[in-house]
């Protein structure tokens, strides 16, 4: 037989209204009474009607995490870290929060759709991870949608993406210093003596792509190595192994004398390395390869991959604390998270 709110009230010897107040957390209740109600809930294994309860309360115990691709370790690591911070007591009536990971597939339409669905569920918080789409119409739609969520009591946190312009709805933004990381990576190759450097970039419409590429080109320009058409040795594509493979073959076609390839991320770098090996080139004896993100497999590549480390787990954990109010927002609401160059065996001075 289904246990009802009245059953809990009878067991705790309080009124049904008191039980409701304890479970919704929307009215002060004496500590002893609250403990008695929660004990009755546990004894009877009472299941709170989440949607109905959400209507009575300002928000639910749900935290939405938006990712481009949960299969990509970049997003998986951050989502897992968020979940580790929001789990356990801390929700309404001291209960646990539930994380819902929304996989957008990089689609701006799906991003907006998931935000609408989370709004309907009265999510306590929403965390948006990864780079943003550089499209004015989508940015305006996002600002409007996030404003509605915030007005309804949802706490908005951005993790790994730049601040959203024209929006006061975001409680906190954690942005990665992709531009500085890209610059330091290319400076490392230039210091080794490389001048013919190909670049496998991510999708053109993403902020992460632009910032990393800008850092790369800043380093080239500062060294005087940026000659001619800046796009000649740049190929754009998805953040996938296949893209890295095909783009590297295109770069070799454009310039067979390349001495180094910089990849948009470590997954792309694996594809680039495979393409080079299939062309009979040795890494780094014939050509150097570098990646970005320092994903877990990068150190186990052969040779180990020179890359830029982003503290993905730390950023995700901090985003989780910000989303639940366990940590105060940084000054001005924005914190820039630095990138660290990790020099390993896949880069060496050019030997041709």
Buried (B, 14 or more C-beta within 10 A) or exposed (E): EEBEBEBBBBBBEBEBEBBBBBBBBBEEBEEEBBBBBBEBBEEBEBEBEBEEBBEEBBBBBBBBBBBBBBEBBBBBBBBBBBBBBBBEEBBBBEBEBBBBBBBBEBEBEBBBBBBEEBBEBBBBBBBBBBBBBBEEEBBEBBBBBBBEBBEEBBBBBBBBBBBBEEBEBBBBBBBBBBBBBBBBBBBBBBEBEBBBBBBBBBBEBBBBBBBBBBBBBBBBEEBEBBEEEBEEBBBBBBBBBEBBBBBBBEBBEEEEEBBBBBBBBBBBBBBBBBBBEEEEBEBBEBBBBBBBBBBEEBBEBEBBBBBBBBBBBBBBBBBBBBBBEEBEBBEEBBBEBEBEBBEBBBBBEBEE
